[in-house]
Amino acid sequence: MREADESVGRFSYEGLDRIMHEKARLSVLASLVAHPKGLAFPDLKRLCGLTDGNLSRHLAVLQEAELVSLEKGYDRNRPQTLCRLTPTGRRRFLDYLAVLETVVRDATKAAAPSPDPTPLTTKPA
């Protein structure tokens, strides 16, 4: 009976955060974790393949969740938005990646071909 209890929820992966799990936000977070000093809005938009409006909306969700910070300023007298992971955002994203690694390990193990202990043989007629 104990074995059945341990399997309940085994593959629920509670650490998969819905905020981060969306494809565009996942790409934003991956881009920002790779650039600890931050990225200018146009550079982030290019790396993630998003439109201005789409990136703005996803950044707003991530900022509301306190995963990213947006710093408005100027570069050569032109307005610029610098996007960075917050310390909390970095920690939560790395925790999220650890859960994804577990998902990959579990799925890879489950999908691996298992040796068939009893090969099929045909009897001579």
C-alpha positions in Angstrom: 0.0 0.0 0.0 2.9 2.3 0.8 4.2 2.1 -2.8 0.9 3.3 -4.2 0.9 6.3 -1.9 4.3 7.4 -3.1 3.2 7.4 -6.7 0.3 9.8 -6.1 1.2 13.0 -7.8 4.6 11.8 -8.8 4.4 13.5 -12.1 2.5 16.7 -11.1 5.7 18.9 -11.1 4.4 21.5 -8.7 7.4 23.7 -9.4 6.4 24.5 -12.9 5.3 28.1 -12.5 2.6 29.1 -15.0 4.0 32.6 -15.2 7.3 31.3 -16.5 6.0 28.3 -18.4 4.5 30.4 -21.3 6.8 30.1 -24.3 7.5 33.9 -24.8 8.1 34.5 -21.1 10.4 31.5 -21.0 12.4 32.9 -23.8 12.5 36.4 -22.1 13.8 34.8 -18.8 16.3 32.6 -20.6 17.7 35.7 -22.5 17.9 37.7 -19.3 19.6 35.0 -17.2 22.2 34.8 -20.0 22.7 38.6 -19.8 23.1 39.5 -16.1 23.7 43.1 -16.8 20.4 43.3 -18.6 19.3 43.9 -22.1 17.9 46.9 -23.9 14.3 46.4 -25.0 15.1 46.2 -28.8 17.9 43.6 -28.1 15.5 41.5 -26.0 12.8 41.8 -28.7 15.2 40.6 -31.3 16.5 37.7 -29.3 13.0 36.5 -28.4 11.5 37.1 -31.9 8.6 39.2 -30.4 6.8 42.3 -31.5 7.0 45.5 -29.4 3.5 45.0 -28.1 3.9 41.4 -27.4 7.2 41.9 -25.5 5.7 44.8 -23.5 2.8 42.7 -22.4 5.0 39.7 -21.3 7.4 42.1 -19.5 4.4 43.6 -17.6 3.4 40.2 -16.4 6.9 39.3 -15.4 7.4 42.7 -13.7 4.1 42.3 -11.8 5.4 39.0 -10.5 8.6 40.8 -9.5 10.7 38.6 -11.7 12.1 41.4 -13.9 12.8 45.1 -13.4 12.5 47.7 -16.1 14.7 50.8 -15.9 13.8 53.7 -18.1 16.6 56.0 -19.1 18.3 57.5 -22.1 21.1 56.4 -24.4 22.5 59.2 -26.6 19.4 61.3 -25.9 17.1 58.5 -27.0 14.7 56.8 -24.5 15.8 53.3 -23.6 14.3 50.6 -21.4 16.8 48.2 -19.8 15.3 44.9 -18.8 16.9 42.8 -16.0 16.1 39.8 -13.9 15.6 40.7 -10.2 17.4 38.6 -7.6 14.1 36.9 -6.8 13.5 36.4 -10.5 16.9 34.8 -11.0 16.4 32.4 -8.0 12.8 31.5 -9.1 13.9 30.9 -12.7 16.8 28.7 -11.6 14.4 26.7 -9.4 12.0 26.4 -12.3 14.9 25.1 -14.5 15.7 22.4 -11.9 12.1 21.2 -12.1 12.3 21.2 -15.9 15.4 19.1 -15.6 13.5 16.6 -13.5 10.7 16.5 -16.1 13.3 15.8 -18.8 15.0 13.0 -16.8 11.7 11.4 -15.9 10.4 11.5 -19.5 13.8 10.3 -20.9 13.9 7.4 -18.5 10.2 6.5 -19.3 10.8 6.7 -23.0 14.0 4.6 -23.1 13.4 1.3 -24.7 13.4 -1.5 -22.2 15.0 -4.8 -23.1 12.4 -7.5 -23.7 13.2 -10.3 -21.4 11.3 -12.8 -23.5 12.1 -12.5 -27.2 9.5 -13.8 -29.5 10.5 -17.1 -31.2 8.6 -19.1 -33.6 8.3 -22.8 -33.4 9.4 -24.8 -36.5 6.4 -26.3 -38.3 
